[in-house]
Amino acid sequence: MRNKFILLVLLTSLFFTQGELISKDKWTLVEYEYSTGPVSPEYFYSMKIFINRDGTAGISYSTSGTSTVKSKEFRISKSKIRQLNYAIIKSRIMTVPVSEMKYEGEIIIGGQQRSVTLTVENTNPNLDQPPKKIFVSGQVKEQYSIKLNELFDLIELLVPASVLNEVSAKP
């Protein structure tokens, strides 16, 4: 009986210490935005990547000097969606309040700008509420920046090279 109690205490403490990695919420859409920031017009570009939990995805790409936005849809495998889900969990953007992650120093001006917005489904179907949106910019406290940048990098890598080459090709 004593061993069962000790095992229960250990499992309970393990559950609570790992609780920061467990979220009852489930994302349905990831929206990632990238911009080169203030650079010469010939080097400027921006892109938006949209990834649905079912693996459907798309990219919109624009450059300075053109009013054209090139877009392309693509699919992501289930294993890549699992990788993305794991990166989202490790980044802690669904479990740590955005206000706690936010960088409190001087605002960094210039350079690339990256952000992600997660749309999270309503976990209680009895509540008549719109889905929750979680927006996180690339300017977060140092303790969160490594995993957040890994998430950003993964999202960019999920776009097939052929798709990226097609939308970024100069006319």
C-alpha positions as CSV (number, residue, x, y, z in Angstrom):
1,M,0.0,0.0,0.0
2,R,2.8,2.4,0.9
3,N,4.5,1.7,-2.5
4,K,1.3,2.5,-4.3
5,F,1.1,5.8,-2.5
6,I,4.7,6.7,-3.3
7,L,4.1,5.8,-6.9
8,L,1.0,8.0,-7.0
9,V,2.8,10.9,-5.5
10,L,5.7,10.5,-7.9
11,L,3.3,10.3,-10.9
12,T,1.4,13.4,-9.7
13,S,4.5,15.4,-9.3
14,L,5.8,14.4,-12.7
15,F,2.5,15.4,-14.2
16,F,2.6,18.8,-12.6
17,T,6.2,19.5,-13.4
18,Q,5.6,18.6,-17.0
19,G,2.4,20.6,-17.0
20,E,4.0,23.5,-18.8
21,L,4.4,21.3,-21.8
22,I,0.8,20.0,-21.7
23,S,-2.0,22.1,-23.0
24,K,-5.6,21.2,-23.2
25,D,-6.0,23.6,-26.0
26,K,-5.6,22.5,-29.6
27,W,-4.4,24.8,-32.4
28,T,-6.2,24.8,-35.7
29,L,-4.2,27.4,-37.7
30,V,-0.7,28.7,-37.6
31,E,-0.1,32.1,-39.3
32,Y,3.6,33.0,-39.6
33,E,4.8,36.4,-41.0
34,Y,8.3,37.3,-42.0
35,S,9.7,40.6,-43.3
36,T,13.2,41.6,-44.1
37,G,12.7,44.9,-42.3
38,P,14.1,48.2,-43.5
39,V,16.5,47.4,-46.3
40,S,17.0,48.7,-49.9
41,P,13.9,48.1,-52.0
42,E,15.7,45.6,-54.2
43,Y,16.3,43.4,-51.2
44,F,13.0,43.7,-49.4
45,Y,10.5,40.9,-49.3
46,S,7.8,39.6,-47.0
47,M,6.0,36.4,-46.7
48,K,3.1,34.9,-44.9
49,I,2.8,31.2,-44.3
50,F,-0.5,29.6,-43.3
51,I,-0.7,26.0,-41.9
52,N,-3.9,24.3,-41.0
53,R,-3.8,21.3,-38.6
54,D,-5.1,19.0,-41.3
55,G,-1.9,19.7,-43.3
56,T,-3.3,22.1,-45.9
57,A,-1.0,25.2,-46.1
58,G,-0.2,28.2,-48.2
59,I,2.4,30.9,-48.7
60,S,2.0,34.5,-49.9
61,Y,5.2,36.3,-51.0
62,S,5.7,39.9,-52.0
63,T,8.7,42.0,-52.9
64,S,9.3,45.7,-52.9
65,G,8.8,47.5,-56.2
66,T,5.9,45.3,-57.3
67,S,2.3,45.3,-56.3
68,T,2.0,41.6,-57.0
69,V,1.6,39.1,-54.3
70,K,2.4,35.6,-55.4
71,S,0.6,32.8,-53.6
72,K,0.8,29.0,-53.7
73,E,-1.0,26.3,-51.7
74,F,0.8,23.0,-50.7
75,R,0.3,20.1,-48.3
76,I,2.3,19.1,-45.2
77,S,2.6,15.5,-44.1
78,K,1.2,14.2,-40.8
79,S,4.7,13.6,-39.5
80,K,5.6,17.2,-40.3
81,I,2.5,18.4,-38.5
82,R,3.5,16.4,-35.5
83,Q,7.0,18.1,-35.7
84,L,5.2,21.5,-35.8
85,N,3.0,20.6,-32.9
86,Y,6.0,19.5,-30.8
87,A,7.8,22.8,-31.7
88,I,4.7,24.8,-30.6
89,I,4.6,22.9,-27.3
90,K,8.4,23.4,-26.7
91,S,8.1,27.2,-27.5
92,R,5.5,27.4,-24.7
93,I,3.4,30.0,-26.6
94,M,0.2,28.0,-25.6
95,T,1.1,27.7,-21.9
96,V,2.9,30.9,-21.0
97,P,0.9,34.2,-21.1
98,V,2.2,36.4,-24.0
99,S,2.5,39.2,-21.5
100,E,5.1,37.2,-19.6
101,M,7.1,36.3,-22.7
102,K,7.2,39.9,-24.0
103,Y,10.6,41.5,-24.1
104,E,10.7,44.4,-21.7
105,G,13.9,46.2,-22.8
106,E,14.4,48.7,-25.5
107,I,12.4,48.0,-28.7
108,I,14.8,46.6,-31.3
109,I,14.6,48.7,-34.5
110,G,15.7,47.4,-37.8
111,G,16.5,43.8,-38.9
112,Q,14.1,41.1,-39.8
113,Q,10.7,40.9,-38.2
114,R,9.0,37.5,-37.5
115,S,5.8,36.7,-35.7
116,V,3.3,33.9,-35.3
117,T,-0.4,33.8,-34.6
118,L,-2.1,30.6,-33.4
119,T,-5.8,30.1,-33.7
120,V,-6.9,27.8,-30.9
121,E,-10.2,26.0,-31.0
122,N,-12.7,26.5,-28.2
123,T,-12.3,23.5,-25.9
124,N,-15.7,23.9,-24.4
125,P,-18.4,23.4,-27.0
126,N,-21.0,24.7,-24.6
127,L,-19.6,28.2,-24.6
128,D,-20.5,30.4,-27.5
129,Q,-17.1,32.0,-28.0
130,P,-14.9,32.6,-31.0
131,P,-11.6,30.8,-31.3
132,K,-8.8,32.2,-29.2
133,K,-5.9,33.9,-31.1
134,I,-2.4,34.0,-29.6
135,F,0.0,36.5,-31.2
136,V,3.7,36.4,-30.4
137,S,6.3,38.6,-32.0
138,G,9.9,37.7,-32.4
139,Q,10.8,40.1,-29.6
140,V,10.5,38.0,-26.5
141,K,12.6,37.5,-23.3
142,E,15.8,35.6,-23.8
143,Q,14.5,32.5,-22.0
144,Y,11.9,32.0,-24.7
145,S,13.7,33.2,-27.8
146,I,15.6,30.0,-28.6
147,K,12.6,27.8,-28.8
148,L,10.5,30.5,-30.5
149,N,13.2,31.0,-33.2
150,E,13.3,27.2,-33.6
151,L,9.6,27.3,-34.2
152,F,10.0,30.1,-36.8
153,D,12.7,28.3,-38.6
154,L,10.7,25.1,-38.7
155,I,7.7,26.8,-40.2
156,E,9.9,28.3,-42.9
157,L,11.4,24.8,-43.6
158,L,8.0,23.3,-44.0
159,V,7.5,25.2,-47.2
160,P,8.8,22.9,-50.0
161,A,11.8,24.4,-51.8
162,S,10.0,24.1,-55.2
163,V,7.0,26.2,-53.8
164,L,9.3,28.8,-52.3
165,N,11.3,29.1,-55.5
166,E,8.1,29.5,-57.5
167,V,6.7,32.3,-55.4
168,S,10.0,34.1,-54.9
169,A,11.1,34.0,-58.6
170,K,11.7,37.4,-60.1
171,P,9.3,38.2,-63.0
